[in-house]
Amino acid sequence: MTTVEFLASLKSLSIKIWIENDQLRYRAPKGVMKSDLKQELVERKTEIVRFLKQAKDVMGDKRLVTDVVPQRNLQSISQEECEKPNQIELWPSLAEFFVYDEFLYYVLTNDRRRNHSYKVAINQLVKDKVVVDIGTGKDAILARFCAEANARKVYAIEMSEKYYNSAKACINKLGLADKITLILGDATKVNLPEMADVCVSEIVGSIGGVEGAALILNNARRFLKEDGVMIPARSITKIAGVCLPDEFLQNPGFTEIPAYYTRKIFEQVGYPFDLRLCLRHFSKSSIISTSSIFEDLNFTGMIEPEYSHEVNLSILKDSRLDGFIVWLNLHTIEGEVIDVLEHEYCWLPVYFPVFSPGIQVSQGDKIEAICSGSLCENNLNPDYKIEGYVIKETGEKIEFKYYSYHYKNDFEQTPFYKTIFSQYVFESNINNSIKTAIT
Ligand SMILES: C[S@@+](CC[C@H](N)C(=O)[O-])C[C@H]1O[C@@H](n2cnc3c(N)ncnc32)[C@H](O)[C@@H]1O
């Protein structure tokens, strides 16, 4: 079990862990901290303290949690909440913004299930081959997997200078510098000294295309020989109707770490806006309709970055329809699928809060809609839209339209976003153009 997994397992038991005056402290509900668990906590003390300190450094603010498995302030957790582990948490969709830091890279590098699925593909495809890794990140993790799988040569491209330097230090330390050549720059602009057989990347987000994978990987085909292959092979993002728990909808809001990244995104973009939202601890039992495909990016050929297609969903039970869950199914290679609703991954499912308040639906009602993706002004990241009708068995038609913009300057435009952001104080900066969420 990694440190994060161990901390997550403690959290699922409502055990809180924090550092106080350099000491590791915990608070557990009565009877939960059994002797074997306490023993493991003692044995893992050093790694946990190191990890929590790192998380705290990343947060750069003592008020922010040292608990890397986020929940509200210790003082504000009521007994009732303690008894409800794994409540839904609201997160901003992160992949499409350059808010990567040590903490987020840690989460990526230590996502064992994700890494396993990549290794399945890498182990089948890279032996004795030349590989290009697009966006290698701080730990050059996929490039290292390729080197371990006996790739002949790996060119690993990273556009962040800071994390290119970290990757370089890591490669040198591991003695892999002759095998892996790091290249600093935007993958769409740099050149390679030779053609590659395999292109490996992880620039997909919670909706596969949010980070600009369509354009970046279309461009990366110039690195590939004619019979070159892509890992991952395909990103399919699915959609289904949901009824979320009342406890969540009554008081949706960010816990401290998601609030921290929301603030970082607002600072980067320059204004607060109704950013795309994800749900952690979403349960499949909240799905109330059949599912369909929202976005399909087939990396084995050129991808059309803009699309529009019909989806038809059937309501499976009498319920309330609050909106849609939209989730990634990443095929690293045919037959090896990362389905982010099957397990917890570094990707979270996206929530489209279309109906606020929700609408009553009955088994057999239909949803007919058009899903579309079109590039926003930066010509890289998509804006998404779903519009259509809920068609009741009685014949009644309820029209809906929902936009999920990359960074449009729209703020508190729907009741759901109003509820979330009303909990935060916003403060204008000196030139009055940037607002910062004070959490
Ligand atoms: C989600 S992280 C993945 C990191 C690592 N490959 C992994 O799998 O853990 C995406 C990385 O791609 C980099 N990146 C995104 N777009 C890029 C581009 N156009 N050129 C080079 N690097 C890029 C980001 O800076 C980030 O480090």
The ligand as an SDF file (V2000), in Angstrom:
LIG
                    3D

 27 29  0  0  0  0  0  0  0  0999 V2000
   -0.9540   14.7160  -16.6210 C   0  0  0  0  0  0  0  0  0  0  0  0
    0.7360   15.1400  -16.6290 S   0  0  0  0  0  0  0  0  0  0  0  0
    1.4460   13.5550  -16.9360 C   0  0  0  0  0  0  0  0  0  0  0  0
    2.8510   13.4000  -16.4340 C   0  0  0  0  0  0  0  0  0  0  0  0
    3.4460   12.0210  -16.6540 C   0  0  0  0  0  0  0  0  0  0  0  0
    3.5840   11.7030  -18.0600 N   0  0  0  0  0  0  0  0  0  0  0  0
    2.5950   10.9650  -15.9980 C   0  0  0  0  0  0  0  0  0  0  0  0
    1.9960   10.1690  -16.6980 O   0  0  0  0  0  0  0  0  0  0  0  0
    2.4930   10.9730  -14.7620 O   0  0  0  0  0  0  0  0  0  0  0  0
    0.8870   15.9620  -18.1770 C   0  0  0  0  0  0  0  0  0  0  0  0
    2.2620   16.5660  -18.4080 C   0  0  0  0  0  0  0  0  0  0  0  0
    2.3090   16.9910  -19.7490 O   0  0  0  0  0  0  0  0  0  0  0  0
    2.9650   18.2480  -19.8110 C   0  0  0  0  0  0  0  0  0  0  0  0
    2.4950   18.8520  -21.0680 N   0  0  0  0  0  0  0  0  0  0  0  0
    1.2370   19.2120  -21.3830 C   0  0  0  0  0  0  0  0  0  0  0  0
    1.1670   19.7060  -22.6200 N   0  0  0  0  0  0  0  0  0  0  0  0
    2.4380   19.6250  -23.1200 C   0  0  0  0  0  0  0  0  0  0  0  0
    3.0160   19.9930  -24.3560 C   0  0  0  0  0  0  0  0  0  0  0  0
    2.2910   20.5440  -25.3440 N   0  0  0  0  0  0  0  0  0  0  0  0
    4.3350   19.7830  -24.5300 N   0  0  0  0  0  0  0  0  0  0  0  0
    5.1010   19.2540  -23.5430 C   0  0  0  0  0  0  0  0  0  0  0  0
    4.5970   18.9100  -22.3380 N   0  0  0  0  0  0  0  0  0  0  0  0
    3.2890   19.0870  -22.1320 C   0  0  0  0  0  0  0  0  0  0  0  0
    2.5460   18.9460  -18.5440 C   0  0  0  0  0  0  0  0  0  0  0  0
    3.4510   19.9780  -18.1750 O   0  0  0  0  0  0  0  0  0  0  0  0
    2.5680   17.7770  -17.5580 C   0  0  0  0  0  0  0  0  0  0  0  0
    3.8340   17.6220  -16.9840 O   0  0  0  0  0  0  0  0  0  0  0  0
  1  2  1  0
  2  3  1  0
  2 10  1  0
  3  4  1  0
  4  5  1  0
  5  6  1  0
  5  7  1  0
  7  8  2  0
  7  9  1  0
 10 11  1  0
 11 12  1  0
 11 26  1  0
 12 13  1  0
 13 14  1  0
 13 24  1  0
 14 15  1  0
 14 23  1  0
 15 16  2  0
 16 17  1  0
 17 18  1  0
 17 23  2  0
 18 19  1  0
 18 20  2  0
 20 21  1  0
 21 22  2  0
 22 23  1  0
 24 25  1  0
 24 26  1  0
 26 27  1  0
M  CHG  2   2   1   9  -1
M  END
$$$$
